[in-house]
Amino acid sequence: MESSHIPLHKWLQGFHLMASSKKGFSAHQLHRTIKVTYKSA
């Protein structure tokens, strides 16, 4: 996170989505939801 170009609010949104999901959250779904690259997700 320290040298990342991704804003902090997107990190926090990603943490929240993964933590609140009962069955898990795929990287592809995270990439589409918070609008970051698939590699970043």
PDB file of N, CA, C and O in Angstrom:
ATOM      1  N   MET A   1       0.821  -1.189   0.000  1.00  0.00           N
ATOM      2  CA  MET A   1       0.000   0.000   0.000  1.00  0.00           C
ATOM      3  C   MET A   1       0.871   1.262   0.000  1.00  0.00           C
ATOM      4  O   MET A   1       0.442   2.302  -0.498  1.00  0.00           O
ATOM      5  N   GLU A   2       2.061   1.185   0.540  1.00  0.00           N
ATOM      6  CA  GLU A   2       2.884   2.374   0.720  1.00  0.00           C
ATOM      7  C   GLU A   2       3.254   3.047  -0.604  1.00  0.00           C
ATOM      8  O   GLU A   2       3.115   4.263  -0.736  1.00  0.00           O
ATOM      9  N   SER A   3       3.714   2.286  -1.565  1.00  0.00           N
ATOM     10  CA  SER A   3       4.147   2.897  -2.832  1.00  0.00           C
ATOM     11  C   SER A   3       3.123   2.673  -3.949  1.00  0.00           C
ATOM     12  O   SER A   3       3.460   2.740  -5.131  1.00  0.00           O
ATOM     13  N   SER A   4       1.904   2.414  -3.573  1.00  0.00           N
ATOM     14  CA  SER A   4       0.847   2.162  -4.545  1.00  0.00           C
ATOM     15  C   SER A   4       0.253   3.471  -5.051  1.00  0.00           C
ATOM     16  O   SER A   4       0.198   4.466  -4.329  1.00  0.00           O
ATOM     17  N   HIS A   5      -0.187   3.451  -6.299  1.00  0.00           N
ATOM     18  CA  HIS A   5      -0.847   4.624  -6.874  1.00  0.00           C
ATOM     19  C   HIS A   5      -2.367   4.547  -6.726  1.00  0.00           C
ATOM     20  O   HIS A   5      -3.092   5.411  -7.219  1.00  0.00           O
ATOM     21  N   ILE A   6      -2.834   3.513  -6.047  1.00  0.00           N
ATOM     22  CA  ILE A   6      -4.268   3.331  -5.835  1.00  0.00           C
ATOM     23  C   ILE A   6      -4.678   4.155  -4.609  1.00  0.00           C
ATOM     24  O   ILE A   6      -4.035   4.059  -3.564  1.00  0.00           O
ATOM     25  N   PRO A   7      -5.736   4.961  -4.722  1.00  0.00           N
ATOM     26  CA  PRO A   7      -6.175   5.778  -3.582  1.00  0.00           C
ATOM     27  C   PRO A   7      -6.589   4.929  -2.378  1.00  0.00           C
ATOM     28  O   PRO A   7      -7.038   3.793  -2.527  1.00  0.00           O
ATOM     29  N   LEU A   8      -6.431   5.493  -1.202  1.00  0.00           N
ATOM     30  CA  LEU A   8      -6.736   4.790   0.035  1.00  0.00           C
ATOM     31  C   LEU A   8      -8.187   4.346   0.102  1.00  0.00           C
ATOM     32  O   LEU A   8      -8.468   3.258   0.605  1.00  0.00           O
ATOM     33  N   HIS A   9      -9.114   5.155  -0.390  1.00  0.00           N
ATOM     34  CA  HIS A   9     -10.531   4.780  -0.316  1.00  0.00           C
ATOM     35  C   HIS A   9     -10.824   3.526  -1.127  1.00  0.00           C
ATOM     36  O   HIS A   9     -11.732   2.774  -0.776  1.00  0.00           O
ATOM     37  N   LYS A  10     -10.074   3.278  -2.210  1.00  0.00           N
ATOM     38  CA  LYS A  10     -10.278   2.047  -2.986  1.00  0.00           C
ATOM     39  C   LYS A  10      -9.727   0.844  -2.231  1.00  0.00           C
ATOM     40  O   LYS A  10     -10.310  -0.238  -2.296  1.00  0.00           O
ATOM     41  N   TRP A  11      -8.612   1.013  -1.514  1.00  0.00           N
ATOM     42  CA  TRP A  11      -8.087  -0.053  -0.676  1.00  0.00           C
ATOM     43  C   TRP A  11      -9.108  -0.435   0.385  1.00  0.00           C
ATOM     44  O   TRP A  11      -9.404  -1.613   0.585  1.00  0.00           O
ATOM     45  N   LEU A  12      -9.642   0.574   1.060  1.00  0.00           N
ATOM     46  CA  LEU A  12     -10.595   0.317   2.133  1.00  0.00           C
ATOM     47  C   LEU A  12     -11.880  -0.317   1.607  1.00  0.00           C
ATOM     48  O   LEU A  12     -12.447  -1.200   2.250  1.00  0.00           O
ATOM     49  N   GLN A  13     -12.335   0.129   0.449  1.00  0.00           N
ATOM     50  CA  GLN A  13     -13.534  -0.454  -0.149  1.00  0.00           C
ATOM     51  C   GLN A  13     -13.284  -1.921  -0.489  1.00  0.00           C
ATOM     52  O   GLN A  13     -14.156  -2.763  -0.274  1.00  0.00           O
ATOM     53  N   GLY A  14     -12.110  -2.231  -1.016  1.00  0.00           N
ATOM     54  CA  GLY A  14     -11.755  -3.613  -1.331  1.00  0.00           C
ATOM     55  C   GLY A  14     -11.686  -4.489  -0.091  1.00  0.00           C
ATOM     56  O   GLY A  14     -12.166  -5.623  -0.101  1.00  0.00           O
ATOM     57  N   PHE A  15     -11.087  -3.966   0.987  1.00  0.00           N
ATOM     58  CA  PHE A  15     -11.037  -4.705   2.253  1.00  0.00           C
ATOM     59  C   PHE A  15     -12.435  -4.999   2.762  1.00  0.00           C
ATOM     60  O   PHE A  15     -12.730  -6.109   3.206  1.00  0.00           O
ATOM     61  N   HIS A  16     -13.286  -3.997   2.693  1.00  0.00           N
ATOM     62  CA  HIS A  16     -14.659  -4.158   3.179  1.00  0.00           C
ATOM     63  C   HIS A  16     -15.420  -5.205   2.360  1.00  0.00           C
ATOM     64  O   HIS A  16     -16.108  -6.058   2.922  1.00  0.00           O
ATOM     65  N   LEU A  17     -15.296  -5.139   1.050  1.00  0.00           N
ATOM     66  CA  LEU A  17     -16.000  -6.092   0.186  1.00  0.00           C
ATOM     67  C   LEU A  17     -15.544  -7.523   0.464  1.00  0.00           C
ATOM     68  O   LEU A  17     -16.369  -8.433   0.540  1.00  0.00           O
ATOM     69  N   MET A  18     -14.243  -7.723   0.616  1.00  0.00           N
ATOM     70  CA  MET A  18     -13.741  -9.079   0.859  1.00  0.00           C
ATOM     71  C   MET A  18     -14.119  -9.577   2.254  1.00  0.00           C
ATOM     72  O   MET A  18     -14.430 -10.755   2.428  1.00  0.00           O
ATOM     73  N   ALA A  19     -14.094  -8.696   3.233  1.00  0.00           N
ATOM     74  CA  ALA A  19     -14.410  -9.109   4.601  1.00  0.00           C
ATOM     75  C   ALA A  19     -15.901  -9.382   4.795  1.00  0.00           C
ATOM     76  O   ALA A  19     -16.274 -10.245   5.590  1.00  0.00           O
ATOM     77  N   SER A  20     -16.750  -8.656   4.079  1.00  0.00           N
ATOM     78  CA  SER A  20     -18.186  -8.808   4.280  1.00  0.00           C
ATOM     79  C   SER A  20     -18.811  -9.901   3.408  1.00  0.00           C
ATOM     80  O   SER A  20     -19.978 -10.249   3.590  1.00  0.00           O
ATOM     81  N   SER A  21     -18.047 -10.434   2.476  1.00  0.00           N
ATOM     82  CA  SER A  21     -18.566 -11.473   1.594  1.00  0.00           C
ATOM     83  C   SER A  21     -18.511 -12.832   2.284  1.00  0.00           C
ATOM     84  O   SER A  21     -17.469 -13.210   2.821  1.00  0.00           O
ATOM     85  N   LYS A  22     -19.615 -13.568   2.275  1.00  0.00           N
ATOM     86  CA  LYS A  22     -19.665 -14.873   2.933  1.00  0.00           C
ATOM     87  C   LYS A  22     -18.912 -15.946   2.154  1.00  0.00           C
ATOM     88  O   LYS A  22     -18.246 -16.792   2.750  1.00  0.00           O
ATOM     89  N   LYS A  23     -19.013 -15.918   0.832  1.00  0.00           N
ATOM     90  CA  LYS A  23     -18.404 -16.967   0.017  1.00  0.00           C
ATOM     91  C   LYS A  23     -17.070 -16.549  -0.597  1.00  0.00           C
ATOM     92  O   LYS A  23     -16.500 -17.298  -1.390  1.00  0.00           O
ATOM     93  N   GLY A  24     -16.570 -15.390  -0.252  1.00  0.00           N
ATOM     94  CA  GLY A  24     -15.330 -14.919  -0.842  1.00  0.00           C
ATOM     95  C   GLY A  24     -15.606 -13.947  -1.978  1.00  0.00           C
ATOM     96  O   GLY A  24     -16.751 -13.745  -2.383  1.00  0.00           O
ATOM     97  N   PHE A  25     -14.547 -13.357  -2.476  1.00  0.00           N
ATOM     98  CA  PHE A  25     -14.687 -12.324  -3.499  1.00  0.00           C
ATOM     99  C   PHE A  25     -13.563 -12.531  -4.496  1.00  0.00           C
ATOM    100  O   PHE A  25     -12.393 -12.445  -4.122  1.00  0.00           O
ATOM    101  N   SER A  26     -13.878 -12.798  -5.743  1.00  0.00           N
ATOM    102  CA  SER A  26     -12.840 -13.070  -6.727  1.00  0.00           C
ATOM    103  C   SER A  26     -12.124 -11.788  -7.143  1.00  0.00           C
ATOM    104  O   SER A  26     -12.665 -10.690  -7.016  1.00  0.00           O
ATOM    105  N   ALA A  27     -10.914 -11.944  -7.637  1.00  0.00           N
ATOM    106  CA  ALA A  27     -10.132 -10.799  -8.097  1.00  0.00           C
ATOM    107  C   ALA A  27     -10.815 -10.130  -9.285  1.00  0.00           C
ATOM    108  O   ALA A  27     -10.781  -8.907  -9.419  1.00  0.00           O
ATOM    109  N   HIS A  28     -11.431 -10.931 -10.140  1.00  0.00           N
ATOM    110  CA  HIS A  28     -12.115 -10.361 -11.306  1.00  0.00           C
ATOM    111  C   HIS A  28     -13.315  -9.517 -10.867  1.00  0.00           C
ATOM    112  O   HIS A  28     -13.559  -8.443 -11.416  1.00  0.00           O
ATOM    113  N   GLN A  29     -14.046  -9.999  -9.894  1.00  0.00           N
ATOM    114  CA  GLN A  29     -15.199  -9.258  -9.394  1.00  0.00           C
ATOM    115  C   GLN A  29     -14.734  -7.974  -8.695  1.00  0.00           C
ATOM    116  O   GLN A  29     -15.368  -6.929  -8.837  1.00  0.00           O
ATOM    117  N   LEU A  30     -13.641  -8.048  -7.949  1.00  0.00           N
ATOM    118  CA  LEU A  30     -13.092  -6.868  -7.283  1.00  0.00           C
ATOM    119  C   LEU A  30     -12.634  -5.839  -8.312  1.00  0.00           C
ATOM    120  O   LEU A  30     -12.870  -4.643  -8.144  1.00  0.00           O
ATOM    121  N   HIS A  31     -11.992  -6.293  -9.354  1.00  0.00           N
ATOM    122  CA  HIS A  31     -11.522  -5.419 -10.428  1.00  0.00           C
ATOM    123  C   HIS A  31     -12.684  -4.664 -11.074  1.00  0.00           C
ATOM    124  O   HIS A  31     -12.568  -3.472 -11.362  1.00  0.00           O
ATOM    125  N   ARG A  32     -13.795  -5.353 -11.301  1.00  0.00           N
ATOM    126  CA  ARG A  32     -14.960  -4.698 -11.913  1.00  0.00           C
ATOM    127  C   ARG A  32     -15.667  -3.767 -10.941  1.00  0.00           C
ATOM    128  O   ARG A  32     -16.157  -2.714 -11.349  1.00  0.00           O
ATOM    129  N   THR A  33     -15.732  -4.130  -9.667  1.00  0.00           N
ATOM    130  CA  THR A  33     -16.484  -3.358  -8.674  1.00  0.00           C
ATOM    131  C   THR A  33     -15.810  -2.042  -8.321  1.00  0.00           C
ATOM    132  O   THR A  33     -16.459  -0.996  -8.309  1.00  0.00           O
ATOM    133  N   ILE A  34     -14.507  -2.084  -8.033  1.00  0.00           N
ATOM    134  CA  ILE A  34     -13.834  -0.844  -7.605  1.00  0.00           C
ATOM    135  C   ILE A  34     -13.066  -0.158  -8.734  1.00  0.00           C
ATOM    136  O   ILE A  34     -12.382   0.842  -8.512  1.00  0.00           O
ATOM    137  N   LYS A  35     -13.185  -0.709  -9.955  1.00  0.00           N
ATOM    138  CA  LYS A  35     -12.604  -0.109 -11.151  1.00  0.00           C
ATOM    139  C   LYS A  35     -11.091   0.119 -11.060  1.00  0.00           C
ATOM    140  O   LYS A  35     -10.594   1.231 -11.238  1.00  0.00           O
ATOM    141  N   VAL A  36     -10.380  -0.980 -10.775  1.00  0.00           N
ATOM    142  CA  VAL A  36      -8.931  -0.996 -10.840  1.00  0.00           C
ATOM    143  C   VAL A  36      -8.547  -2.083 -11.850  1.00  0.00           C
ATOM    144  O   VAL A  36      -9.407  -2.840 -12.300  1.00  0.00           O
ATOM    145  N   THR A  37      -7.266  -2.162 -12.206  1.00  0.00           N
ATOM    146  CA  THR A  37      -6.868  -3.187 -13.150  1.00  0.00           C
ATOM    147  C   THR A  37      -6.972  -4.565 -12.496  1.00  0.00           C
ATOM    148  O   THR A  37      -6.960  -4.690 -11.272  1.00  0.00           O
ATOM    149  N   TYR A  38      -7.071  -5.576 -13.323  1.00  0.00           N
ATOM    150  CA  TYR A  38      -7.173  -6.948 -12.822  1.00  0.00           C
ATOM    151  C   TYR A  38      -5.893  -7.305 -12.053  1.00  0.00           C
ATOM    152  O   TYR A  38      -5.951  -7.992 -11.033  1.00  0.00           O
ATOM    153  N   LYS A  39      -4.750  -6.841 -12.541  1.00  0.00           N
ATOM    154  CA  LYS A  39      -3.477  -7.113 -11.880  1.00  0.00           C
ATOM    155  C   LYS A  39      -3.453  -6.500 -10.478  1.00  0.00           C
ATOM    156  O   LYS A  39      -2.917  -7.104  -9.548  1.00  0.00           O
ATOM    157  N   SER A  40      -4.023  -5.318 -10.323  1.00  0.00           N
ATOM    158  CA  SER A  40      -4.069  -4.672  -9.003  1.00  0.00           C
ATOM    159  C   SER A  40      -5.006  -5.408  -8.074  1.00  0.00           C
ATOM    160  O   SER A  40      -4.739  -5.522  -6.878  1.00  0.00           O
ATOM    161  N   ALA A  41      -6.100  -5.905  -8.615  1.00  0.00           N
ATOM    162  CA  ALA A  41      -7.087  -6.623  -7.790  1.00  0.00           C
ATOM    163  C   ALA A  41      -6.498  -7.938  -7.329  1.00  0.00           C
ATOM    164  O   ALA A  41      -7.161  -8.698  -6.624  1.00  0.00           O
TER     165      ALA A  41
END
